[in-house]
């Protein structure tokens, strides 16, 4: 899992975003796609990234996901638009 080498950044820091997609074969019935094939998540660059630049994405940038009870992880990214929580 390559995402383990990418750090969290919120506000205006991230240079990557997440894209979800179904890894499927053309023969699958599209109506059954949601149940038949697992969703995959890709990290996609939001701009050109310089060699040696730190890779950052928002760990909690999932559309439609609501916060769940559990441990709170504080964000210390330092961006002026930081929301102060990783998740």
Beta strands, then each sheet from edge to edge (+ up, - down):
strand 1: 7-8
strand 2: 16-22
strand 3: 39-45
strand 4: 56-57
sheet 1: 1+ 4+
sheet 2: 2+ 3-
end
